[in-house]
Amino acid sequence: MGRNSTKNDVSERLIALRIVVAGENQTRFAAQLGFEIKRWNNFERGLPLSKDAAIQLVTKIPGLTLDWLFLGKEDGLPIKLHRELVEAGKAMTSTEDKRG
């Protein structure tokens, strides 16, 4: 996944997760998972993901792991979720390549 000055690996994984769960609609995703939109947007922009927010995500999204959120370790993810996250990451990269 591409880089810019504020995003980091965790924020890029959060964007991929949102794309898998709710498509491009950040507001719908935040509401669906019980986050204020501003708070979720801050996570996607690169502010640190809190432990409480991470636990909220893994509780509400079946198969999601803290290891993937924080460390990018994919081995604990269910195959279907892993595949969807990889595809979302590829789509993000190709979109960034077209912009750049």
ZIUR-V984862 format. One record per residue. N is the residue number from 1. RES is the residue in one letter. BURIAL is + if it has 24 or more other C-alpha atoms within 12 Angstrom, else -. Layout:
BEGIN
<<N:RES:BURIAL> <N:RES:BURIAL>>
END
This chain:
BEGIN
<<1:M:+> <2:G:+> <3:R:-> <4:N:-> <5:S:-> <6:T:-> <7:K:-> <8:N:+> <9:D:+> <10:V:+> <11:S:+> <12:E:+> <13:R:+> <14:L:+> <15:I:+> <16:A:+> <17:L:+> <18:R:+> <19:I:+> <20:V:+> <21:V:+> <22:A:-> <23:G:-> <24:E:-> <25:N:-> <26:Q:+> <27:T:-> <28:R:-> <29:F:+> <30:A:+> <31:A:-> <32:Q:-> <33:L:+> <34:G:-> <35:F:-> <36:E:-> <37:I:-> <38:K:-> <39:R:-> <40:W:+> <41:N:+> <42:N:+> <43:F:+> <44:E:+> <45:R:+> <46:G:+> <47:L:-> <48:P:+> <49:L:+> <50:S:-> <51:K:-> <52:D:-> <53:A:+> <54:A:+> <55:I:-> <56:Q:-> <57:L:+> <58:V:-> <59:T:-> <60:K:-> <61:I:+> <62:P:-> <63:G:-> <64:L:+> <65:T:+> <66:L:+> <67:D:-> <68:W:+> <69:L:+> <70:F:+> <71:L:-> <72:G:+> <73:K:-> <74:E:+> <75:D:-> <76:G:-> <77:L:+> <78:P:-> <79:I:-> <80:K:-> <81:L:+> <82:H:+> <83:R:-> <84:E:+> <85:L:+> <86:V:+> <87:E:-> <88:A:+> <89:G:+> <90:K:-> <91:A:-> <92:M:+> <93:T:-> <94:S:-> <95:T:-> <96:E:-> <97:D:-> <98:K:-> <99:R:-> <100:G:->>
END
